[in-house]
């Protein structure tokens, strides 16, 4: 069911009841963009990953929030649900509400459009919202205005020099005063509009003339906005300024409650303390907190604590399906693919039933990437994942969201990690106070730090690792990078030939991850800057092939920050300058080890009709024949020719 501003308050009691009575809540979001700046890397620690999300993703807007409240009937052994699709847009509902600014990303907006997103419904009928700090600021301002109005009502007005009335305004002022006179003489009317759409100067003249002719104990004036007319001045008979100040506060309090809007739903979720389920839900959780509750804290440990105030248990179906013991059952962890796989593999596949047709969805895939439908789909996937988990583990009892069997998946939000547990763990702080000890726990034996000459290109680095299969490169700056072997099992062989490689290439420093960080921790080496893009040349368009993740899933707006890093799984030749700018977004690329075979290609400067200066990769070929014979004795299985 679509929920917009016009039906939100009518449906709010029903939504609050559904949240209070459900066993768990599934959520999903759609956004105006995903990243703005440095993208996340598969080498990031959880704290680094969070910092990048906080810095580069929170300026975008969550424009749809899907909520599916699911109940389990133990007697009938069936699940029922109520699904809602909220359009959220921060339009100011009063002149005091903040006028928000947000970013849009063209690829995300195109993705929404291609999936039939209704932008007119969003901008015209979107539900407003306020964070808790914004709401508190507006509440304090409202109270201050009320106190000031009460004080003015009890203080006699100062007599000041009257303002001369210009000839072009005399008729309007006299008309207003005449209407006030008729109101005071009437026995039935208690208020009347005395001026329509007056500017501030005319209003001041009306106040001056009315209060000079009639006592403020008999008549009171007030400006209001009336539908279909606009700004008007209204005269009231027999109402004191103190009473009018109280009535004004009551009206503004109602306006404030309307401005809070969708944030009231999040308050209900927090109060219910129900488990929250999502699919690839890291961005959903971050935006849910940042947009409707509180600004995200700068510290990752503070973020872990803040998330626990929303719910005591988060469960991510992408993480559950992508880790043991369920990982072997799925070739893809895309949400709709998961649903199909589960329906094919589970003999007792469970379909959720809507409590009433109005709050339900069919299995029509045309609704994919509608936040409400995706929340419903997430609920279905979660219920059947629990059943599959019970079957694999031999558990005969019903597995609920509160079950201890799901403890291993609790509060772990999916994130891409390189050969590690792929999650943002909310259960406790990372041991960053023991940096080296913590890094030693990471599977980084296959990762190396390389320092190289500034004129080097990607091909020069891959030639160093030519005995091996694919390598992944993440640039730090113009002279250093991280290089990871695609196969971690090759680390032992790499470490064996490492001294020889270092001896052969005097102009580089090549260190294993653990050695580099041990030296960094003891010497306090400052962090270097990013690799610059200003001197980079434009890449050929066909250099981009696919995301690095094995699961190229499409669980948010066509891609997620974890999947944005772009790589090349083939040969790449940098055509002059430094590294191709297509690598700048993540400063990383993946190349085949045999890319050294292109090192003898001569780059021709077409514009100047001259041959460019050979790179290190081109001169390396002349040394290779003599060097190879010696290296072959150390690493005989390598394919050097």
ZABA-495016 format. One record per residue (C-alpha): residue number from 1; residue in three letters; x, y, z. Coordinates in steps of 0.25 Angstrom, whole numbers. Layout:
n	res	X	Y	Z
NUM	ALA	X	Y	Z
...
***
This chain:
n	res	X	Y	Z
1	UNK	0	0	0
2	UNK	5	14	-4
3	UNK	5	24	8
4	UNK	6	38	4
5	UNK	4	51	12
6	UNK	-11	51	9
7	UNK	-14	38	15
8	UNK	-2	37	25
9	UNK	-9	42	38
10	UNK	-22	34	34
11	UNK	-13	21	33
12	UNK	-4	24	45
13	UNK	-12	17	56
14	UNK	-13	5	47
15	UNK	2	5	45
16	UNK	5	7	59
17	UNK	-3	-5	63
18	UNK	3	-14	52
19	UNK	17	-10	58
20	UNK	13	-13	72
21	UNK	6	-27	69
22	UNK	17	-32	59
23	UNK	28	-42	62
24	UNK	38	-35	53
25	UNK	39	-23	44
26	UNK	45	-24	30
27	UNK	50	-11	24
28	UNK	56	-6	10
29	UNK	59	8	4
30	UNK	61	15	-9
31	UNK	71	26	-10
32	UNK	74	38	-19
33	UNK	89	34	-19
34	UNK	99	24	-13
35	UNK	112	30	-12
36	UNK	119	44	-13
37	UNK	134	43	-13
38	UNK	143	32	-9
39	UNK	136	19	-10
40	UNK	137	7	-1
41	UNK	148	-3	-3
42	UNK	149	-18	0
43	UNK	161	-15	8
44	UNK	154	-6	18
45	UNK	152	-10	32
46	UNK	138	-8	38
47	UNK	142	5	44
48	UNK	147	10	31
49	UNK	135	5	23
50	UNK	126	13	33
51	UNK	134	25	32
52	UNK	133	25	17
53	UNK	118	23	17
54	UNK	116	34	27
55	UNK	125	44	19
56	UNK	120	41	5
57	UNK	106	35	5
58	UNK	98	43	15
59	UNK	96	55	6
60	UNK	86	47	-2
61	UNK	71	45	1
62	UNK	63	32	5
63	UNK	51	35	-4
64	UNK	44	22	-1
65	UNK	43	14	12
66	UNK	37	0	11
67	UNK	32	-6	24
68	UNK	26	-20	25
69	UNK	21	-24	39
70	UNK	20	-40	40
71	UNK	12	-48	50
72	UNK	13	-63	52
73	UNK	1	-71	57
74	UNK	6	-83	64
75	UNK	-7	-90	64
76	UNK	-9	-89	49
77	UNK	6	-89	46
78	UNK	5	-78	36
79	UNK	11	-64	34
80	UNK	2	-52	31
81	UNK	7	-38	28
82	UNK	4	-23	26
83	UNK	13	-16	16
84	UNK	14	-1	14
85	UNK	22	7	4
86	UNK	24	21	9
87	UNK	28	33	0
88	UNK	37	42	8
89	UNK	41	56	4
90	UNK	46	67	14
91	UNK	36	79	9
92	UNK	35	89	20
93	UNK	21	88	26
94	UNK	22	102	33
95	UNK	31	114	31
96	UNK	39	110	43
97	UNK	43	96	38
98	UNK	56	94	32
99	UNK	57	95	16
100	UNK	66	83	13
101	UNK	76	82	2
102	UNK	81	68	-3
103	UNK	89	62	-14
104	UNK	84	53	-26
105	UNK	93	44	-34
106	UNK	89	43	-49
107	UNK	91	27	-49
108	UNK	82	25	-37
109	UNK	71	35	-43
110	UNK	71	28	-56
111	UNK	70	14	-48
112	UNK	58	19	-41
113	UNK	51	24	-54
114	UNK	54	11	-61
115	UNK	47	4	-49
116	UNK	34	13	-51
117	UNK	37	22	-39
118	UNK	26	32	-37
119	UNK	34	45	-36
120	UNK	21	54	-36
121	UNK	16	46	-24
122	UNK	29	48	-17
123	UNK	30	63	-19
124	UNK	15	67	-18
125	UNK	10	57	-7
126	UNK	23	52	0
127	UNK	22	51	15
128	UNK	31	61	22
129	UNK	40	57	34
130	UNK	49	63	45
131	UNK	61	58	52
132	UNK	60	58	67
133	UNK	69	70	69
134	UNK	62	78	58
135	UNK	49	75	65
136	UNK	54	80	78
137	UNK	59	93	72
138	UNK	45	96	66
139	UNK	39	92	79
140	UNK	47	101	87
141	UNK	45	113	77
142	UNK	30	110	78
143	UNK	30	112	93
144	UNK	39	124	92
145	UNK	29	131	83
146	UNK	18	127	92
147	UNK	25	133	104
148	UNK	28	146	96
149	UNK	13	147	91
150	UNK	8	145	105
151	UNK	18	156	110
152	UNK	13	166	99
153	UNK	-1	163	102
154	UNK	1	167	117
155	UNK	9	180	113
156	UNK	2	193	109
157	UNK	6	197	95
158	UNK	15	209	94
159	UNK	9	221	87
160	UNK	18	225	75
161	UNK	17	235	65
162	UNK	6	231	55
163	UNK	10	227	40
164	UNK	4	236	30
165	UNK	-5	228	21
166	UNK	-2	229	6
167	UNK	-13	233	-3
168	UNK	-13	220	-11
169	UNK	-15	212	2
170	UNK	-26	221	9
171	UNK	-37	213	2
172	UNK	-32	200	7
173	UNK	-30	204	21
174	UNK	-43	211	22
175	UNK	-50	198	17
176	UNK	-43	190	28
177	UNK	-47	199	39
178	UNK	-61	199	34
179	UNK	-62	184	34
180	UNK	-57	185	49
181	UNK	-68	194	52
182	UNK	-78	185	46
183	UNK	-73	173	54
184	UNK	-74	181	67
185	UNK	-88	185	64
186	UNK	-92	171	60
187	UNK	-99	161	70
188	UNK	-96	148	62
189	UNK	-82	150	56
190	UNK	-69	147	64
191	UNK	-59	149	53
192	UNK	-57	155	39
193	UNK	-47	156	29
194	UNK	-43	171	27
195	UNK	-32	170	17
196	UNK	-27	160	7
197	UNK	-13	158	2
198	UNK	-8	171	9
199	UNK	7	174	9
200	UNK	15	177	22
201	UNK	13	192	20
202	UNK	-2	191	19
203	UNK	-3	182	31
204	UNK	5	191	39
205	UNK	-5	203	35
206	UNK	-17	194	38
207	UNK	-12	191	52
208	UNK	-9	206	54
209	UNK	-23	211	50
210	UNK	-31	200	56
211	UNK	-24	200	70
212	UNK	-25	216	70
213	UNK	-40	215	68
214	UNK	-44	203	76
215	UNK	-39	197	89
216	UNK	-31	184	88
217	UNK	-40	178	99
218	UNK	-51	179	89
219	UNK	-45	175	76
220	UNK	-32	167	73
221	UNK	-25	166	59
222	UNK	-17	154	54
223	UNK	-11	150	41
224	UNK	-13	136	35
225	UNK	-12	128	23
226	UNK	-25	123	17
227	UNK	-26	112	7
228	UNK	-30	118	-7
229	UNK	-28	132	-3
230	UNK	-14	133	3
231	UNK	-10	143	14
232	UNK	-21	150	20
233	UNK	-24	159	33
234	UNK	-35	155	42
235	UNK	-42	163	53
236	UNK	-47	156	65
237	UNK	-58	161	75
238	UNK	-57	159	90
239	UNK	-44	151	89
240	UNK	-32	156	97
241	UNK	-18	156	92
242	UNK	-14	145	103
243	UNK	-25	136	98
244	UNK	-20	138	83
245	UNK	-6	135	87
246	UNK	-10	122	93
247	UNK	-19	118	81
248	UNK	-7	122	72
249	UNK	2	112	80
250	UNK	-8	101	78
251	UNK	-9	103	63
252	UNK	7	103	62
253	UNK	8	91	71
254	UNK	-1	83	61
255	UNK	7	89	49
256	UNK	20	83	57
257	UNK	13	70	58
258	UNK	11	69	43
259	UNK	25	74	41
260	UNK	30	62	49
261	UNK	22	53	39
262	UNK	29	40	36
263	UNK	38	41	48
264	UNK	27	37	56
265	UNK	27	23	50
266	UNK	42	22	54
267	UNK	39	26	68
268	UNK	28	14	68
269	UNK	39	4	63
270	UNK	48	9	74
271	UNK	38	8	85
272	UNK	33	-6	80
273	UNK	48	-12	81
274	UNK	44	-22	70
275	UNK	55	-29	62
276	UNK	58	-22	49
277	UNK	61	-30	36
278	UNK	67	-25	23
279	UNK	74	-29	11
280	UNK	88	-23	9
281	UNK	83	-13	19
282	UNK	95	-5	23
283	UNK	91	7	15
284	UNK	76	5	19
285	UNK	80	6	34
286	UNK	89	17	33
287	UNK	79	26	25
288	UNK	68	22	34
289	UNK	76	27	46
290	UNK	82	39	40
291	UNK	69	44	33
292	UNK	58	41	43
293	UNK	65	40	56
294	UNK	79	46	59
295	UNK	91	50	51
296	UNK	101	38	50
297	UNK	112	40	60
298	UNK	127	41	56
299	UNK	131	29	63
300	UNK	129	15	59
301	UNK	127	10	73
302	UNK	117	21	76
303	UNK	110	17	63
304	UNK	109	2	68
305	UNK	103	7	81
306	UNK	93	16	74
307	UNK	88	5	65
308	UNK	85	-3	78
309	UNK	75	8	82
310	UNK	67	5	69
311	UNK	66	-10	71
312	UNK	73	-20	80
313	UNK	74	-30	68
314	UNK	77	-27	53
315	UNK	77	-39	43
316	UNK	82	-37	29
317	UNK	77	-47	19
318	UNK	89	-45	9
319	UNK	99	-48	20
320	UNK	91	-60	25
321	UNK	90	-66	11
322	UNK	105	-62	8
323	UNK	111	-69	19
324	UNK	112	-83	25
325	UNK	104	-92	26
326	UNK	95	-87	15
327	UNK	105	-81	5
328	UNK	106	-94	-3
329	UNK	91	-94	-6
330	UNK	91	-80	-14
331	UNK	98	-76	-27
332	UNK	94	-62	-25
333	UNK	89	-54	-13
334	UNK	81	-44	-21
335	UNK	68	-43	-14
336	UNK	59	-48	-25
337	UNK	69	-59	-28
338	UNK	69	-63	-14
339	UNK	54	-64	-14
340	UNK	54	-73	-27
341	UNK	65	-82	-21
342	UNK	57	-84	-8
343	UNK	44	-87	-15
344	UNK	51	-97	-24
345	UNK	59	-104	-13
346	UNK	50	-103	-1
347	UNK	40	-114	-1
348	UNK	32	-107	10
349	UNK	33	-93	4
350	UNK	25	-83	12
351	UNK	17	-72	5
352	UNK	13	-60	14
353	UNK	-2	-56	14
354	UNK	-7	-42	15
355	UNK	-16	-39	26
356	UNK	-25	-31	17
357	UNK	-23	-30	2
358	UNK	-20	-15	2
359	UNK	-7	-17	10
360	UNK	-2	-28	2
361	UNK	6	-31	-11
362	UNK	5	-41	-22
363	UNK	18	-48	-27
364	UNK	18	-38	-39
365	UNK	33	-35	-42
366	UNK	29	-22	-48
367	UNK	29	-17	-34
368	UNK	43	-20	-31
369	UNK	51	-8	-26
370	UNK	38	-2	-20
371	UNK	42	-1	-5
372	UNK	29	-7	0
373	UNK	30	-19	-9
374	UNK	45	-21	-6
375	UNK	42	-21	9
376	UNK	31	-32	6
377	UNK	40	-40	-2
378	UNK	51	-39	9
379	UNK	41	-44	19
380	UNK	38	-56	10
381	UNK	53	-59	8
382	UNK	56	-58	23
383	UNK	45	-67	27
384	UNK	49	-78	17
385	UNK	64	-76	20
386	UNK	60	-79	35
387	UNK	53	-92	30
388	UNK	65	-96	21
389	UNK	75	-93	33
390	UNK	66	-102	42
391	UNK	67	-113	32
392	UNK	82	-112	30
393	UNK	84	-112	45
394	UNK	74	-123	48
395	UNK	65	-113	56
396	UNK	51	-118	57
397	UNK	45	-106	65
398	UNK	40	-93	59
399	UNK	51	-83	58
400	UNK	47	-69	61
401	UNK	54	-56	60
402	UNK	57	-57	75
403	UNK	63	-71	74
404	UNK	76	-74	80
405	UNK	79	-82	67
406	UNK	81	-68	59
407	UNK	91	-63	69
408	UNK	102	-65	59
409	UNK	95	-55	49
410	UNK	91	-45	60
411	UNK	94	-30	57
412	UNK	103	-33	45
413	UNK	101	-24	33
414	UNK	106	-29	20
415	UNK	118	-22	14
416	UNK	129	-27	4
417	UNK	142	-32	11
418	UNK	153	-38	4
419	UNK	154	-53	8
420	UNK	148	-49	22
421	UNK	135	-50	29
422	UNK	127	-40	20
423	UNK	120	-32	31
424	UNK	119	-19	39
425	UNK	118	-25	53
426	UNK	109	-17	62
427	UNK	111	-26	74
428	UNK	124	-19	80
429	UNK	135	-10	77
430	UNK	147	-14	68
431	UNK	160	-15	76
432	UNK	166	-2	69
433	UNK	173	1	82
434	UNK	182	-11	78
435	UNK	184	-8	64
436	UNK	195	-17	60
437	UNK	188	-29	68
438	UNK	175	-26	61
439	UNK	181	-25	47
440	UNK	188	-38	50
441	UNK	174	-45	51
442	UNK	170	-40	37
443	UNK	174	-50	26
444	UNK	184	-41	19
445	UNK	195	-51	17
446	UNK	193	-49	2
447	UNK	193	-34	2
448	UNK	206	-25	-1
449	UNK	209	-11	0
450	UNK	218	-6	-11
451	UNK	225	8	-13
452	UNK	229	11	-27
453	UNK	234	22	-36
454	UNK	223	33	-39
455	UNK	224	30	-54
456	UNK	220	16	-53
457	UNK	207	11	-59
458	UNK	198	-1	-55
459	UNK	205	-10	-65
460	UNK	219	-7	-57
461	UNK	213	-12	-44
462	UNK	206	-25	-50
463	UNK	219	-29	-57
464	UNK	225	-30	-43
465	UNK	214	-40	-39
466	UNK	215	-47	-53
467	UNK	217	-61	-48
468	UNK	203	-61	-41
469	UNK	189	-61	-46
470	UNK	180	-48	-45
471	UNK	184	-37	-35
472	UNK	176	-26	-29
473	UNK	182	-12	-28
474	UNK	177	-1	-19
475	UNK	185	12	-21
476	UNK	188	20	-9
477	UNK	195	32	-16
478	UNK	204	34	-28
479	UNK	216	25	-22
480	UNK	209	15	-14
481	UNK	198	4	-14
482	UNK	192	-8	-8
483	UNK	193	-21	-17
484	UNK	186	-34	-13
485	UNK	188	-47	-20
486	UNK	174	-53	-25
487	UNK	178	-66	-19
488	UNK	182	-65	-4
489	UNK	188	-79	-5
490	UNK	199	-73	-14
491	UNK	204	-64	-2
492	UNK	214	-74	3
493	UNK	221	-75	-11
494	UNK	221	-60	-13
495	UNK	227	-58	1
496	UNK	238	-68	-4
497	UNK	242	-60	-16
498	UNK	240	-47	-9
499	UNK	255	-44	-6
500	UNK	259	-47	-20
501	UNK	248	-38	-26
502	UNK	253	-27	-16
503	UNK	267	-29	-21
504	UNK	264	-29	-35
505	UNK	256	-16	-34
506	UNK	264	-6	-27
507	UNK	254	5	-29
508	UNK	243	-1	-21
509	UNK	240	-5	-7
510	UNK	231	-17	-6
511	UNK	226	-21	8
512	UNK	215	-31	13
513	UNK	203	-25	20
514	UNK	207	-29	34
515	UNK	222	-24	32
516	UNK	217	-11	27
517	UNK	207	-9	38
518	UNK	217	-13	48
519	UNK	227	-3	43
520	UNK	216	8	42
521	UNK	211	6	56
522	UNK	225	7	62
523	UNK	229	19	53
524	UNK	216	27	53
525	UNK	217	29	38
526	UNK	206	39	34
527	UNK	195	35	25
528	UNK	198	39	10
529	UNK	188	46	1
530	UNK	180	40	-10
531	UNK	185	37	-24
532	UNK	183	50	-32
533	UNK	174	50	-44
534	UNK	178	63	-50
535	UNK	189	58	-58
536	UNK	182	45	-63
537	UNK	178	42	-77
538	UNK	164	38	-82
539	UNK	162	23	-82
540	UNK	156	15	-94
541	UNK	141	13	-91
542	UNK	143	-2	-92
543	UNK	152	-4	-80
544	UNK	141	-6	-70
545	UNK	136	-20	-70
546	UNK	129	-23	-57
547	UNK	129	-21	-42
548	UNK	139	-29	-33
549	UNK	129	-36	-25
550	UNK	126	-50	-29
551	UNK	112	-47	-26
552	UNK	109	-35	-35
553	UNK	96	-33	-28
554	UNK	87	-22	-30
555	UNK	80	-20	-17
556	UNK	78	-5	-16
557	UNK	78	5	-27
558	UNK	85	-3	-37
559	UNK	97	-4	-29
560	UNK	102	-2	-15
561	UNK	114	5	-10
562	UNK	121	-9	-8
563	UNK	119	-12	-22
564	UNK	123	1	-29
565	UNK	138	-1	-30
566	UNK	141	-4	-45
567	UNK	152	-13	-50
568	UNK	157	-19	-62
569	UNK	159	-34	-64
570	UNK	167	-33	-76
571	UNK	179	-25	-82
572	UNK	180	-11	-80
573	UNK	190	-1	-86
574	UNK	191	13	-80
575	UNK	192	22	-92
576	UNK	202	32	-86
577	UNK	201	40	-73
578	UNK	199	33	-60
579	UNK	188	23	-56
580	UNK	176	23	-64
581	UNK	165	31	-58
582	UNK	155	20	-58
583	UNK	162	15	-46
584	UNK	161	28	-38
585	UNK	148	25	-32
586	UNK	153	14	-24
587	UNK	168	15	-28
588	UNK	167	0	-31
589	UNK	168	-9	-42
590	UNK	169	-24	-45
591	UNK	178	-29	-56
592	UNK	182	-43	-62
593	UNK	197	-47	-59
594	UNK	199	-48	-74
595	UNK	197	-34	-76
596	UNK	212	-32	-77
597	UNK	211	-38	-91
598	UNK	206	-24	-95
599	UNK	218	-17	-90
600	UNK	225	-16	-103
601	UNK	215	-8	-110
602	UNK	220	5	-114
603	UNK	211	17	-111
604	UNK	210	27	-122
605	UNK	207	42	-119
606	UNK	197	44	-131
607	UNK	196	59	-129
608	UNK	212	61	-129
609	UNK	215	50	-139
610	UNK	226	45	-129
611	UNK	229	33	-121
612	UNK	227	35	-106
613	UNK	237	32	-96
614	UNK	237	17	-92
615	UNK	232	13	-79
616	UNK	238	4	-69
617	UNK	229	-7	-74
618	UNK	235	-6	-88
619	UNK	250	-6	-83
620	UNK	247	-18	-73
621	UNK	245	-27	-85
622	UNK	260	-26	-88
623	UNK	264	-30	-74
624	UNK	254	-41	-73
625	UNK	261	-52	-81
626	UNK	273	-51	-71
627	UNK	265	-50	-59
628	UNK	255	-61	-62
629	UNK	265	-72	-62
630	UNK	269	-69	-48
631	UNK	255	-67	-43
632	UNK	250	-80	-50
633	UNK	259	-88	-40
634	UNK	252	-82	-29
635	UNK	238	-82	-34
636	UNK	238	-93	-45
637	UNK	223	-94	-47
638	UNK	222	-80	-52
639	UNK	218	-78	-66
640	UNK	229	-68	-70
641	UNK	229	-69	-85
***
